[in-house]
Amino acid sequence: MKKGFTLIEILLVIALIAILAGIVIIAINPAKQLAEGRNAQRWSNTNTILNAIDQYALDNNGNLPSSIGTTSTEICKTDAAACTGLIDLTILTTDEKYLTAIPMDPRYATGSGVGYNVYKTTNGRVSVSAPFAENGVSIILIR
């Protein structure tokens, strides 16, 4: 008598494994998990930018970098060829005193901007935001 599995038994086991794998993938929702990971990076980056601006202000008698205006505008990349229409914060990266480079949005890679906006509120506070946040999340830090 031969011992072994029949073709039907093997196919049933493979089908069962495929169904269970499909359920696990749907339950995990990798797209949502990846988006949440990118949003966590955005929170960290906005905090890093805001901390660098705060440290600059502390070192300069409370004065903010002069390029920060009262309109929410995107920040320019550290080594961009031109920063036309963008906020130039290279003063923060000069001699790597406050930052080595302006952080970039995890999915934003076009033009001269980094994907983060900055402006000075009417009360003189600084706001840094991540307009490309995913899953309907709003990332805005004001200090």
N, C-alpha and C positions, 0 to 999 in steps of 0.2 A: 504494500500500500504506500503511495506517494504522499508525502506531507508537504504542505505549502498553501499559499493563498490563491484563490481564484481571481480572475481578472475583475469580476464584479466586486469582490471584497476590496481590492486595491483601489478601484475607481470610487467606491463609496467613502473610503478613508480620505482620499485626495479631495473629494467634493466637500466633505465635512471640514477638513482643514481650511479649504478656500473660503467657505462660509464663515468660519470663526475668524479668519484673518480679515475678511471684509468688515465684519462687525467691529473688530478692534480698531481698524483704520478709521471707520466712521466715528467711533466713540472718541478717538484721540483728536481728530480734525487737525491734521498737520498744518493746513493753511492758516488756521486761527492761531495755532501755537507759534508759528513762525512770525506772524504779524505781532503777536504779543511780545515776542523776543525783540523785534525791531523797535517796538514802542518803549521797551525798557531801555534800550540803547539811546533812544531819543530823550527820555527823561534824564539819563546820565549826561548826555551831551549838553542839553540846555542848562543843567546845573553847573557843568564845567565852565561854559561860556559866562554865565552869570557870576560865578565865583571869581573868574579872571577880571571881569569888569569891576566888581566890588574891590578886589585887591588893588587894581589900578587906581580907583577913586581914593582908597585909603592912603596910598603912596603919594597922591597928588592933591592933598588938602580938600578932598571931597569932590573934586572935579571929575566928571565923566569924560571918556574920550570924546573929542569935539565932533566926531563924525556921526554920533548917535543923535538922531533928530526926534521929532514928536510924531512922526508917521511910521507905522510898522513897515519896515523895509528889510529885504533879505540881506544877509551878511555875505561879504565877498570871500572867496577862497584865499588862503594864505599866499600862494604864489601866482595868483591870477594875472594875466596880461593886462586886463583892464577891469576896473570896478565901476564902470559907468552905471548909474542908477542903483548901486548897491552900497551898503554900509562897509567902509573900509576899516577894519579893526587890526590892521597889521601892527599898530602900536602895542598891541598885546603880545605879539609874537616876536617883536624886535629883541634880539639877544636872548630869546626864549625865556624872558623874565617871568611872564605870566602863563603863557601857553607855548608849546612847541609848534603847534599848528591849530587852526580853527577846526573843530570837529565837523565832520560831514554827516548828513543824513544817511542812514544805511541803504536807502534805495534811490537817493537823489544823486545823479551824476551828470547833469547837463549844464552847459553854460558856465559862468564864472561864480555862481552862488553855491552856498553850502547846504541850503534847504532849511535854514533857521532864520527867523526874523527877530529884530530887536528894535525897540524904541523907548523914548523917555516919556513917562506919563505926565499929565499936567501937575501932579504933585512932586515931580522930580524923581520918581522911582523908575527903575529900569525893568522892562518886560522883555523876556526872551521866550519865543514860542517855536513850536514845530508844526507848521501847517500841513505837513504830509503824514501826520499820525494816522494810523489805520484803525479799523473796527469802530469808527465813530468816537474815538477817544480824542479829547482836547488836551494838548500839552502846552501849558502856559505857566511860566514862573515869573513872579514879580517880587522885587526886593527893593 
